[in-house]
Amino acid sequence: MGHGGNVIDELTTDHREVEELFGRIEALPSGHKDRKLYADQATIELVRHSVAEEAYLYPAVREHVPGGGALADKELEDHAGAERIMKELEGRAADDAEFDRLIGKLMSEIREHLADEEGNLFPRLRQACPEDALDELGEKVRRAKKTAPTRPHPSAPDKPPMNKLLAPGAGMVDRVRDALSGRGKSG
């Protein structure tokens, strides 16, 4: 969850971790109980990642990248769509008829989003933003992920300052719920 490096390195490492979880889901047969475990783990990582991006990455894109406002708005739309799918997936067991459709849709949308960030947004931010600012953003993102929610909250604010105020409280409640239920843990 906290890897080090500048914001682009940090978020790219998160992308690889989510892709690894998606690969584990795809390697298992439909209905296998571990597909739900890996889906929960991917959701936890995606929600933390998204909250950190919304708090720090997208405001930096708006500030530093020419045309960054429209770029950030598109990324926020992607997040909102993925969060709705994750919320729907949250209540489904691996053998639920809708599970495979929803996880397939989520993986497709997330893969498209990650490719867009890595191929478009990250290079533009790297070019427009000073290296020390990218390093500072990396630290802020790592701190945000530590207190971020672990469950989708589609109606929560996704822009500062309200997202920065509400996310730590929701994150604490989510982590307690996860600990009590064993969500995202094997065995």
C-alpha positions in Angstrom: 0.0 0.0 0.0 2.9 2.4 0.7 5.7 1.9 -1.8 7.8 5.0 -1.9 8.9 7.3 -4.8 7.0 10.1 -6.4 3.3 10.1 -7.0 3.5 8.5 -10.4 5.7 5.7 -9.1 3.4 5.1 -6.1 0.2 5.0 -8.2 1.8 2.9 -11.0 2.8 0.3 -8.3 -0.8 0.3 -7.1 -1.9 -0.4 -10.7 0.3 -3.5 -10.9 -1.0 -4.8 -7.6 -4.6 -4.5 -8.7 -3.8 -6.1 -12.0 -2.2 -9.0 -10.1 -5.4 -9.5 -8.1 -7.4 -9.4 -11.4 -5.2 -12.1 -12.8 -5.8 -14.2 -9.7 -9.6 -13.8 -10.2 -9.3 -14.7 -13.9 -7.2 -17.8 -13.1 -10.0 -19.4 -11.0 -13.1 -21.0 -12.3 -16.4 -19.3 -12.1 -18.1 -19.7 -8.7 -14.8 -20.4 -6.9 -15.0 -18.8 -3.4 -11.5 -17.2 -3.7 -12.8 -15.1 -6.5 -14.8 -13.2 -3.9 -11.7 -12.9 -1.6 -9.6 -11.4 -4.4 -12.5 -9.2 -5.5 -12.7 -7.8 -2.0 -8.9 -7.3 -1.9 -9.0 -5.5 -5.2 -11.9 -3.3 -4.0 -10.0 -2.4 -0.8 -7.0 -1.3 -2.9 -9.0 0.5 -5.5 -11.0 2.5 -3.0 -7.9 3.6 -1.1 -6.1 4.4 -4.4 -9.1 6.4 -5.7 -9.5 8.4 -2.5 -5.8 9.4 -2.6 -6.0 10.3 -6.3 -9.1 12.4 -5.7 -7.6 14.2 -2.7 -4.2 15.0 -4.2 -3.5 13.8 -7.8 -6.5 15.3 -9.6 -6.1 18.7 -7.8 -2.4 18.7 -9.0 -3.5 17.9 -12.5 -6.0 20.8 -12.5 -3.2 23.1 -11.2 -0.2 22.1 -13.3 -1.4 20.4 -16.5 -2.8 22.5 -19.4 -6.4 21.4 -19.9 -6.1 19.6 -16.6 -9.6 20.4 -15.4 -11.3 18.4 -18.2 -8.8 15.6 -17.7 -9.4 15.4 -13.9 -13.2 15.5 -14.5 -13.0 12.5 -16.8 -10.9 10.6 -14.3 -13.5 11.4 -11.6 -16.3 10.1 -13.8 -14.3 6.9 -14.3 -14.0 6.6 -10.5 -17.7 7.1 -10.0 -18.6 4.4 -12.5 -16.2 1.9 -10.9 -17.4 2.7 -7.4 -21.0 2.0 -8.4 -19.9 -1.4 -9.8 -17.9 -2.2 -6.6 -20.9 -1.3 -4.5 -23.0 -3.7 -6.4 -20.4 -6.3 -6.3 -19.9 -5.9 -2.5 -23.1 -7.9 -1.6 -22.5 -10.7 -4.1 -21.0 -14.1 -3.4 -18.7 -15.7 -5.9 -21.4 -18.2 -7.0 -24.0 -15.4 -7.5 -25.1 -15.2 -11.1 -24.3 -11.5 -11.3 -20.8 -11.8 -9.8 -19.0 -12.8 -13.0 -20.7 -10.1 -15.0 -19.9 -7.4 -12.5 -16.3 -8.4 -11.9 -15.8 -8.6 -15.6 -17.2 -5.2 -16.1 -15.1 -3.8 -13.2 -11.9 -5.3 -14.6 -12.6 -4.0 -18.0 -13.3 -0.4 -16.8 -10.4 -0.3 -14.4 -7.9 -1.6 -17.0 -9.1 1.1 -19.4 -8.8 3.7 -16.7 -5.3 2.6 -15.7 -4.1 2.5 -19.3 -5.4 6.1 -19.8 -3.7 7.3 -16.6 -0.4 5.7 -17.5 -0.4 6.6 -21.2 -1.9 10.1 -21.0 -2.3 11.7 -17.5 1.0 10.6 -15.9 3.2 11.7 -18.8 1.5 15.0 -18.9 1.8 15.5 -15.2 5.5 14.5 -15.2 6.2 17.1 -17.9 4.2 19.9 -16.3 5.0 19.4 -12.6 8.4 19.9 -10.8 10.1 16.8 -9.5 10.0 18.0 -5.9 6.2 18.6 -6.2 5.8 15.0 -7.6 7.8 13.6 -4.6 5.7 15.6 -2.1 2.5 14.4 -3.8 3.8 10.8 -3.4 4.1 11.3 0.3 0.6 12.8 0.6 -0.9 9.9 -1.4 0.8 7.4 0.8 -0.6 9.1 4.0 -4.1 9.4 2.5 -4.1 5.6 1.6 -3.4 4.8 5.3 -6.6 6.4 6.5 -8.8 6.0 3.4 -12.0 4.1 3.3 -11.8 0.4 2.2 -15.4 0.1 0.9 -17.1 1.9 -1.9 -19.1 5.0 -0.9 -20.6 6.2 -4.2 -22.4 9.2 -2.7 -19.3 10.5 -0.8 -17.7 13.8 -2.0 -14.9 13.3 -4.5 -13.4 16.8 -4.5 -11.5 18.8 -1.9 -12.1 20.0 0.8 -15.0 17.7 1.8 -13.4 14.5 0.6 -10.3 15.2 2.7 -12.5 15.9 5.7 -14.8 12.8 5.5 -12.5 10.1 4.1 -10.6 9.4 7.4 -13.7 8.9 9.4 -15.3 6.6 6.8 -11.9 4.8 6.6 -11.9 4.1 10.3 -15.5 2.7 10.2 -14.6 0.6 7.2 -11.5 -0.9 8.8 -13.4 -1.8 11.9 -16.1 -3.5 9.8 -13.4 -5.3 7.8 -11.7 -6.5 11.0 -15.0 -7.8 12.5 -16.1 -9.5 9.3 -12.7 -10.8 8.1 -13.3 -9.1 4.8 -10.3 -9.3 2.4 -8.6 -12.0 4.6 -8.1 -15.6 3.5 -8.8 -18.6 5.7 
